[in-house]
């Protein structure tokens, strides 16, 4: 599913800005997940 989504996004003629924004969005998701994991780990 993920590969199909990326393929469709790359084939889109309007994907210029989304190609640059996608890594930022995934980076923000990863940072958020790590922060949540650390927060839960620090909970008593």
Secondary structure, 3 states (H helix, E strand, C coil): CHHHHHHHHHHCCCCHHHHHHHHHHHHHHHHHHHHHHHHHHHCC
